[in-house]
Amino acid sequence: MSSNFATVVEQVQQLSVEEKSLLQVLLEKYLMEERRTEIYQHYQATKAQEDQLEFTSDWSKLKYLLEEEPL
């Protein structure tokens, strides 16, 4: 654990209950935004590979694709 993190934790402990509640709300929003960004990046990466994907409901073809193509 870095000394900066320890300093932040100590400073948070000194905040009032209202300030801690506001900080909690802000952190939750920041975490949600980071998660949304991560999901969007995964979406973009998948979309870029979209033309490489092949969909089928034919079991024999699916088995062939799984055996022949590296993941």
VMD Tcl script that builds the backbone (N, CA, C; Angstrom):
set m [mol new atoms 213]
animate dup $m
set s [atomselect $m all]
$s set {name element resname resid chain x y z} {
  {N N MET 1 A 0.849 -1.182 0.000}
  {CA C MET 1 A 0.000 0.000 0.000}
  {C C MET 1 A 0.888 1.237 0.000}
  {N N SER 2 A 0.577 2.172 -0.860}
  {CA C SER 2 A 1.417 3.358 -0.964}
  {C C SER 2 A 1.130 4.326 0.177}
  {N N SER 3 A 2.105 5.180 0.433}
  {CA C SER 3 A 1.924 6.170 1.495}
  {C C SER 3 A 0.858 7.191 1.098}
  {N N ASN 4 A 0.705 7.455 -0.217}
  {CA C ASN 4 A -0.348 8.363 -0.663}
  {C C ASN 4 A -1.726 7.824 -0.316}
  {N N PHE 5 A -1.917 6.523 -0.531}
  {CA C PHE 5 A -3.203 5.900 -0.206}
  {C C PHE 5 A -3.461 5.980 1.292}
  {N N ALA 6 A -2.451 5.686 2.086}
  {CA C ALA 6 A -2.593 5.751 3.542}
  {C C ALA 6 A -2.946 7.169 3.982}
  {N N THR 7 A -2.355 8.148 3.342}
  {CA C THR 7 A -2.655 9.542 3.662}
  {C C THR 7 A -4.106 9.868 3.327}
  {N N VAL 8 A -4.559 9.400 2.184}
  {CA C VAL 8 A -5.954 9.641 1.791}
  {C C VAL 8 A -6.900 8.989 2.782}
  {N N VAL 9 A -6.602 7.771 3.186}
  {CA C VAL 9 A -7.452 7.071 4.148}
  {C C VAL 9 A -7.524 7.843 5.465}
  {N N GLU 10 A -6.398 8.320 5.930}
  {CA C GLU 10 A -6.382 9.104 7.163}
  {C C GLU 10 A -7.206 10.378 7.013}
  {N N GLN 11 A -7.107 11.024 5.858}
  {CA C GLN 11 A -7.873 12.245 5.633}
  {C C GLN 11 A -9.370 11.957 5.560}
  {N N VAL 12 A -9.734 10.831 4.952}
  {CA C VAL 12 A -11.147 10.461 4.885}
  {C C VAL 12 A -11.695 10.207 6.280}
  {N N GLN 13 A -10.912 9.602 7.129}
  {CA C GLN 13 A -11.358 9.333 8.503}
  {C C GLN 13 A -11.670 10.622 9.253}
  {N N GLN 14 A -11.031 11.705 8.873}
  {CA C GLN 14 A -11.232 12.976 9.558}
  {C C GLN 14 A -12.432 13.760 9.019}
  {N N LEU 15 A -13.025 13.300 7.937}
  {CA C LEU 15 A -14.169 13.997 7.361}
  {C C LEU 15 A -15.415 13.812 8.228}
  {N N SER 16 A -16.353 14.735 8.059}
  {CA C SER 16 A -17.644 14.605 8.755}
  {C C SER 16 A -18.450 13.490 8.090}
  {N N VAL 17 A -19.506 13.065 8.732}
  {CA C VAL 17 A -20.367 12.016 8.204}
  {C C VAL 17 A -20.952 12.456 6.859}
  {N N GLU 18 A -21.367 13.703 6.759}
  {CA C GLU 18 A -21.942 14.210 5.514}
  {C C GLU 18 A -20.905 14.185 4.385}
  {N N GLU 19 A -19.694 14.580 4.683}
  {CA C GLU 19 A -18.629 14.578 3.679}
  {C C GLU 19 A -18.288 13.152 3.241}
  {N N LYS 20 A -18.287 12.234 4.206}
  {CA C LYS 20 A -18.027 10.834 3.870}
  {C C LYS 20 A -19.136 10.276 2.978}
  {N N SER 21 A -20.372 10.649 3.258}
  {CA C SER 21 A -21.498 10.197 2.437}
  {C C SER 21 A -21.382 10.741 1.021}
  {N N LEU 22 A -21.026 12.013 0.888}
  {CA C LEU 22 A -20.841 12.613 -0.430}
  {C C LEU 22 A -19.685 11.940 -1.167}
  {N N LEU 23 A -18.613 11.673 -0.455}
  {CA C LEU 23 A -17.467 10.993 -1.051}
  {C C LEU 23 A -17.867 9.599 -1.542}
  {N N GLN 24 A -18.687 8.913 -0.774}
  {CA C GLN 24 A -19.153 7.588 -1.169}
  {C C GLN 24 A -19.955 7.662 -2.472}
  {N N VAL 25 A -20.846 8.641 -2.549}
  {CA C VAL 25 A -21.648 8.813 -3.760}
  {C C VAL 25 A -20.743 9.109 -4.951}
  {N N LEU 26 A -19.778 9.995 -4.756}
  {CA C LEU 26 A -18.848 10.341 -5.837}
  {C C LEU 26 A -18.037 9.131 -6.289}
  {N N LEU 27 A -17.528 8.361 -5.333}
  {CA C LEU 27 A -16.748 7.171 -5.682}
  {C C LEU 27 A -17.579 6.155 -6.463}
  {N N GLU 28 A -18.823 5.969 -6.052}
  {CA C GLU 28 A -19.699 5.043 -6.764}
  {C C GLU 28 A -19.915 5.517 -8.205}
  {N N LYS 29 A -20.108 6.819 -8.391}
  {CA C LYS 29 A -20.281 7.363 -9.739}
  {C C LYS 29 A -19.012 7.188 -10.567}
  {N N TYR 30 A -17.857 7.456 -9.965}
  {CA C TYR 30 A -16.582 7.287 -10.671}
  {C C TYR 30 A -16.378 5.836 -11.080}
  {N N LEU 31 A -16.695 4.910 -10.180}
  {CA C LEU 31 A -16.535 3.489 -10.486}
  {C C LEU 31 A -17.485 3.054 -11.607}
  {N N MET 32 A -18.714 3.553 -11.578}
  {CA C MET 32 A -19.662 3.223 -12.639}
  {C C MET 32 A -19.172 3.750 -13.983}
  {N N GLU 33 A -18.655 4.960 -13.991}
  {CA C GLU 33 A -18.163 5.544 -15.230}
  {C C GLU 33 A -16.961 4.759 -15.765}
  {N N GLU 34 A -16.070 4.354 -14.888}
  {CA C GLU 34 A -14.925 3.543 -15.318}
  {C C GLU 34 A -15.389 2.209 -15.885}
  {N N ARG 35 A -16.391 1.606 -15.254}
  {CA C ARG 35 A -16.918 0.322 -15.739}
  {C C ARG 35 A -17.574 0.506 -17.103}
  {N N ARG 36 A -18.339 1.589 -17.263}
  {CA C ARG 36 A -18.959 1.875 -18.567}
  {C C ARG 36 A -17.902 2.031 -19.653}
  {N N THR 37 A -16.832 2.732 -19.312}
  {CA C THR 37 A -15.743 2.927 -20.272}
  {C C THR 37 A -15.122 1.587 -20.647}
  {N N GLU 38 A -14.914 0.741 -19.666}
  {CA C GLU 38 A -14.336 -0.583 -19.907}
  {C C GLU 38 A -15.252 -1.423 -20.806}
  {N N ILE 39 A -16.554 -1.385 -20.521}
  {CA C ILE 39 A -17.518 -2.131 -21.331}
  {C C ILE 39 A -17.515 -1.607 -22.761}
  {N N TYR 40 A -17.472 -0.297 -22.922}
  {CA C TYR 40 A -17.458 0.309 -24.255}
  {C C TYR 40 A -16.195 -0.085 -25.016}
  {N N GLN 41 A -15.066 -0.112 -24.333}
  {CA C GLN 41 A -13.817 -0.515 -24.982}
  {C C GLN 41 A -13.892 -1.968 -25.448}
  {N N HIS 42 A -14.478 -2.833 -24.629}
  {CA C HIS 42 A -14.658 -4.235 -25.030}
  {C C HIS 42 A -15.595 -4.324 -26.230}
  {N N TYR 43 A -16.642 -3.508 -26.212}
  {CA C TYR 43 A -17.581 -3.475 -27.332}
  {C C TYR 43 A -16.865 -3.057 -28.612}
  {N N GLN 44 A -16.045 -2.009 -28.524}
  {CA C GLN 44 A -15.316 -1.527 -29.692}
  {C C GLN 44 A -14.361 -2.602 -30.221}
  {N N ALA 45 A -13.676 -3.292 -29.330}
  {CA C ALA 45 A -12.749 -4.353 -29.748}
  {C C ALA 45 A -13.501 -5.494 -30.425}
  {N N THR 46 A -14.654 -5.835 -29.888}
  {CA C THR 46 A -15.468 -6.897 -30.471}
  {C C THR 46 A -16.003 -6.467 -31.829}
  {N N LYS 47 A -16.458 -5.246 -31.917}
  {CA C LYS 47 A -16.993 -4.731 -33.178}
  {C C LYS 47 A -15.914 -4.719 -34.268}
  {N N ALA 48 A -14.690 -4.418 -33.885}
  {CA C ALA 48 A -13.591 -4.411 -34.843}
  {C C ALA 48 A -13.325 -5.810 -35.392}
  {N N GLN 49 A -13.631 -6.827 -34.617}
  {CA C GLN 49 A -13.404 -8.215 -35.044}
  {C C GLN 49 A -14.656 -8.847 -35.630}
  {N N GLU 50 A -15.723 -8.067 -35.724}
  {CA C GLU 50 A -17.019 -8.594 -36.134}
  {C C GLU 50 A -16.970 -9.334 -37.471}
  {N N ASP 51 A -16.223 -8.818 -38.426}
  {CA C ASP 51 A -16.164 -9.467 -39.730}
  {C C ASP 51 A -15.410 -10.794 -39.693}
  {N N GLN 52 A -14.731 -11.062 -38.600}
  {CA C GLN 52 A -14.007 -12.323 -38.453}
  {C C GLN 52 A -14.878 -13.402 -37.814}
  {N N LEU 53 A -16.025 -13.013 -37.283}
  {CA C LEU 53 A -16.895 -13.956 -36.585}
  {C C LEU 53 A -17.789 -14.694 -37.570}
  {N N GLU 54 A -18.079 -15.926 -37.245}
  {CA C GLU 54 A -18.992 -16.720 -38.058}
  {C C GLU 54 A -19.986 -17.393 -37.134}
  {N N PHE 55 A -21.257 -17.200 -37.420}
  {CA C PHE 55 A -22.315 -17.763 -36.595}
  {C C PHE 55 A -22.980 -18.905 -37.343}
  {N N THR 56 A -23.318 -19.944 -36.594}
  {CA C THR 56 A -23.992 -21.082 -37.205}
  {C C THR 56 A -24.784 -21.840 -36.140}
  {N N SER 57 A -25.855 -22.462 -36.574}
  {CA C SER 57 A -26.614 -23.351 -35.689}
  {C C SER 57 A -26.411 -24.805 -36.102}
  {N N ASP 58 A -25.586 -25.024 -37.118}
  {CA C ASP 58 A -25.237 -26.357 -37.592}
  {C C ASP 58 A -24.162 -26.940 -36.672}
  {N N TRP 59 A -24.529 -27.981 -35.919}
  {CA C TRP 59 A -23.618 -28.543 -34.918}
  {C C TRP 59 A -22.321 -29.064 -35.524}
  {N N SER 60 A -22.422 -29.714 -36.655}
  {CA C SER 60 A -21.213 -30.268 -37.256}
  {C C SER 60 A -20.272 -29.144 -37.708}
  {N N LYS 61 A -20.833 -28.080 -38.258}
  {CA C LYS 61 A -20.003 -26.949 -38.670}
  {C C LYS 61 A -19.391 -26.261 -37.454}
  {N N LEU 62 A -20.185 -26.126 -36.392}
  {CA C LEU 62 A -19.682 -25.528 -35.161}
  {C C LEU 62 A -18.532 -26.345 -34.588}
  {N N LYS 63 A -18.689 -27.652 -34.568}
  {CA C LYS 63 A -17.627 -28.532 -34.069}
  {C C LYS 63 A -16.368 -28.368 -34.918}
  {N N TYR 64 A -16.548 -28.313 -36.241}
  {CA C TYR 64 A -15.413 -28.119 -37.145}
  {C C TYR 64 A -14.714 -26.791 -36.851}
  {N N LEU 65 A -15.492 -25.720 -36.704}
  {CA C LEU 65 A -14.911 -24.399 -36.436}
  {C C LEU 65 A -14.128 -24.383 -35.119}
  {N N LEU 66 A -14.657 -25.051 -34.112}
  {CA C LEU 66 A -13.984 -25.086 -32.821}
  {C C LEU 66 A -12.690 -25.904 -32.880}
  {N N GLU 67 A -12.679 -26.944 -33.674}
  {CA C GLU 67 A -11.489 -27.769 -33.777}
  {C C GLU 67 A -10.422 -27.164 -34.670}
  {N N GLU 68 A -10.829 -26.476 -35.724}
  {CA C GLU 68 A -9.896 -25.959 -36.720}
  {C C GLU 68 A -9.347 -24.583 -36.425}
  {N N GLU 69 A -10.124 -23.733 -35.790}
  {CA C GLU 69 A -9.689 -22.349 -35.593}
  {C C GLU 69 A -9.207 -22.130 -34.168}
  {N N PRO 70 A -8.026 -21.556 -34.020}
  {CA C PRO 70 A -7.551 -21.250 -32.659}
  {C C PRO 70 A -8.367 -20.132 -32.053}
  {N N LEU 71 A -8.561 -20.207 -30.743}
  {CA C LEU 71 A -9.349 -19.172 -30.054}
  {C C LEU 71 A -8.527 -17.965 -29.761}
}
mol reanalyze $m
mol bondsrecalc $m
mol representation Tube
mol addrep $m
